[in-house]
C-alpha cells in the first residue's frame, strides 16, 4: 500500500431511508447502522446516531428530537444527513490525517437533479473530496453478481425502507425501471393503522417493526405465527396487551404487497420482448431489507409466473455492489450516473 492509499480512502455509501451502510476500500463493509440521529434542541448537540438514536424513537423527552433525515429515499433534512455521514466516516478511523478521496453513493434512479445534488453535497460536506452517484438497482445487481454487462435481462427488485426499486438491466444500463414509495416503512405504517382500527390499540412504529419481523408474511405459511403486542387502549388510555396472529399482519400489509407485485408486473410488461424471454431463465432477484419478509418471493413468483429468489445477505447487496465499484473504480466507471463526479473544487 502506497502513501496515497494510506492518506486517502475511497468509500461506497448506501445512505438509505432505514439503514446506512459504508464500504471502505480494502476493508469491506465497516458501517451498518440505522439512518437516525438524536439532537438536543436546546443546545443543538448531537446526542446519538445509528442504533443508539433508534432506541430513542418515541421514548425521548420533548427537547430531544429523534430525526430520520431521509424520507422515501430522498434527503429531507440535509444538515442531519451530512452529520450522520460525517459521524459514520469519523467512526472508521480516528487518524486525524486520514481523509476520503472518493465517495460512490447509491441513489434511486428517478431522482431529480436537485435531489441528486443534495446527495453529492452531503458527501462533500462530510469530508469527501469527490462524490459519484450510481443508480441503486445497478449497485444492487452488481452486489447480486448478476451479468449486467451482457445483453441479457437482469431483473432486480430492491425493497428498502422508503422505496422499492424495480429495474431491468442490460449492457450496464437500466432498460425499464420503476420506483415505488412503498417498502418497509409503509409496511410498519400499515400495521400501526390496522391494529388501531381492528384492536383499538395504539402502538408505535418500533413495535410494528418487531411484529413485522417476527410474525408477518406475504403468503400463508405452514407454521402459524403470533406475537404479543403492547400499546395504549384507545378507549381507556391505559396500557393493554393483545396477541396478533400472522393472518392479521398479512391482511394489514396486503395492499402494499399488491402495489409491489403489480409494479413488477408493469415493469415486465414494458420490457422489450427479447429481454422478457431472458427473464424466464434468469428469474426475478429480490434484495433489500423488505425482501426478508417471509414468503415475499413466493408471492411475486405466483403473481408474475416468473421464478423468484432472494439474494444471499439481501441487506448488504447494494453496498457490496458499491464495494465492487470502489475496488476497481476505473473499470466500473461506465456504470456511474455522474461519471464526471462532483468535487469540492467544483462547488
N, C-alpha and C positions, 0 to 999 in steps of 0.2 A: 504494500500500500504506500503510495507516494504522499508527500506532504500536503498536496492539494486535497487528496481524498480524506486526509485526517482533519483538515481545517474546515472543509465544506462537504456537506452530505446532501444527497437527493432523497426526497421523501414522496411517497404516494399517500394521498389523503382522501379517504372516503368520509366526507363530512355529511353524515346522514341525519334525517329528522329524529330518529330514535337513538342511534349509536354512531360514534365517530371512531374510525379505525385508521391507524397510521402505519405505513410500511417504511422502514428505514433501510436504505441501500446496504446490502451485505449483512443485514441483521434480521430481516424478516419483519413480521408484524410485532410491533413493540407497544402499541396502544390499542386497547379495545374498551372504550368507556361510553356511558350514556352521554348524549349531547345535552347536558343540563348544567346550569350554573346557578349558584345561590349568592345573592347580593344583599348586603345590609343597606337599605335605602337611606338610613340616617347618615352613614359615613361613606357610602359608595364603595365600600370594601368588599372584595371578592371573598366569600367565606368558604366556598367549596365548589368543586367541579366534579363532573362524572358521577360515579356510583355514590359518593358521599352526598352530593347535591340531590340526586334522585331520591334518596331516602327521606329528604325533607319535603317532598311534594305532598301537599295537603296536610302537612304536620307542623309547618313553621309559623311563628308569630307574625303579626301584620307588618312589622318593619323588615322582615326578611322576604325578599322576592325570589322565588324559585322560577327561573326562566328557561324555556326551551327556545333558543334563538332561530331554529329552523321550523318552518311550517309547510307541510306538503312539498318538501324537497327544496324550498326556496328560503333564503335568509330573510327573516322578518325583523331581526334585531342585529344590525351589522356590528355594533360595538361589542356585543356579547359573543357573537360568533367568532370575531377576531380574538377576543380574550380567551375563549375556550381553546382555540387553536394555539395561541401563544403559550397557554399553561401546559398543554399536552406536549408541545415541542420542547418546552423547558424541562419536562419530566425525563425526556430521553437522555439528556446529558447536562451535567452541572458545570461542564467546562466552559468558562466564560469566552474563550476564543473560538469555540465551536459554533459554526454557522451553517445555514442551509442555502445551498446553491439553487437547486430547482425543486419546485413542488408540482407534482402532477395530481390534479384533483378531478374526481368523478362528479359529473353533473347530469341531471335529467336532460334528455336530448331535445326537449321542447322549450327550453328556457329562452327568454328574450335576451337581447344584447345587454340590456341594463342589468338583468339578473345574473348573467354570466360575469359581467364586470364586477358585481358585488362579491362574487366568489373569489375572483382573482385578487381583488383589493384586500379581502380578508386574509389571504395567504401572504400578501406583501406586507400588510400591516403587522402580521405575526412574526415577521423577520426573514421571510424567504426572498431571495434576490430575483427570482423569476417564477412565474406561475403559468402552467399549461393546463388546459382542460381536455378531458376525454369524456365522451358520452358514456353514461353508466352502463347501458346494455353492451357496449363494446368491451369495457373493462370486465364486466361480469362474464362475458363469453370467453375472454382470454383466461380468466381465472378458472372457468369450467373446462378448459382445454378443448374448446370447440374449434374446428378447422375454418376460422373466419376468413383466412387468406385464400381459400379455394372458391371456385364458382359453384358452390352448393349452399343450400339454405340451412342456416343455423337459427332456430327459434328459441329465444331466451325470454323467460318471464321472471322478472326480478320484483318480488313482493317485499317492499321495505316497510318502514314505519309510516311515512307520509304518502308515498306514491307507489304505484305498481307500474313498472316499465315493461312493455311488451315490444319486442323488436325481432324482425327477420334480418339477419346479417349475411352478406355475401361479398366476397372480394374486399374485405376490410372496411366495408361501409354498410350503413343501415338502409335497407331497401324499403321496408314498411315499418312503421312504429306507431305506438300509441302510449301515452302516459295518462294514467288514471289516478285521480286523487282519492283512491280507495285502497287501504292497506291496513297494517297492524293497528294504527291509531284509530281508524274507523271501526275496526272490529271491537276495540275497547269501548268506544262510544256507544256502539250498538248494544253491547252487553249492559252497560250502565242504564241505558234507556229501557231495555227490556225488563230488567229486574225492578226498576222503579214502577213501570206500568203493570207488570204481572204480579209482583210480590209486594208492592207498596213499600219498597225498601230503597233507601238512598245509599249508594256506595260510591267510592272514588275510583279514579282511573287505575291506580296501582292494584286495588282489589280485583277490578275487572280483568286486568292483565294476568294476574295469578290464576283466576278462574279459567281464562282462555288457554293458558299454557297447560294447566292441569287436566281439564276435563272437556274442552271444546274439540269438535271435529267437524270436518266438511261433509263427511258421509257417515252413515250408521256403521259402527264397529261391532266386532264380535263380542268385545267386553263392554260392560256398562260402567260408565264413569260418573262420579259425582264429587262435589266439593262443598264444604261448609263455608258460607259467606256471611260476614257480619257487616251491619250497617245501621243506619238510623231509620226507625219506623216513620213513615210519612204522617200517619195519624197522631201518634202519641209523642213523637220526637225523641223517644227513648231507644236505647240500643236493642237490637234484635238479631238473632242468627237464624238462617234458613239453610236448607240443603238444596243445591242447584244441580240438576242432572244434565248429562251430556245432550239430551234431546232439547232441553231448554236453550242451551247455549247455541246449538245448531240452528234452532229457529231464530235466535237473536241475530245471527250473522248471515242468515241465508240470502238476504237481498244484496248484501255487499259481495258475497261469493258469486252470486249470479252476475253482478256487474263485471267481475273479473273474467269469468268464463265467457260471457257474451263478448267482451272486448278481445279476448284471444281468438274467438270465432271470427270477429270482424277483421282482425289483422290477417288471419289466414285467407279470408275471402278476398282481401285486397292484394294478396301476393301473386306475382306472375305465375301462370300455370306450371312452368317448368320447375320452379322452385317449390311449388306445393308438392310436386311429386317427390322431391328430396325429403320433405318432412316425414313421409311415411317410413322412410329408412332412418332418418336422423332422430325423429321424435321431438317432443317438447321438453325443454330443460328448465327446471324451476330452481330459483335460488332466492336469497334474502331471508330475513327472519320470519316473514309471513309464510314461507314455504314449509316451516316446521309445524304448521297447523296439521293435525292428524288427518290423513286421508285426502288432502287437497290435490295431490297428484292423481288419485283415483277419480275425483270429481271432474277435473279438467279432461282426463282421458275419456271419461264417459260422455262429456258434453261435446267433445271435438272429434272423437273417433281416432285420435292420434295418440300413440303411446307416449306416456309422460314419465319423467324421472326427476327425482330431487338430487341436485348436485351434492356430492360429499362436502361436508362442512359448509352449508349454504350461507351462513352468517358472514364468512370471510371471503366469499367468492369474488366480490368486486375488488376488495383491497389486494387479493392475490393477483388479480389481473393488473392492477396498478403497479404491483411489485415487479411484474414482468417488464413493464414499460420502463420503470426506474432502473432496473438492472441492465437493460440493453436499449437505452434511450434512442440512439441513432437508428436502430433497426425498426423500432415501433413508432417512430415519429410520424409516420404516414397515417396512423390511426387517430392522431390528435385532432380535436375540434378547432384549436387555435395553434397550428404548428409554429407560428412566429412567436408565440408566447406573449407575456405581459411582464415587464420588468419594472423595478423601482426607478431606473433611469428614465423609463418611458412615461412616467406619470407627469 
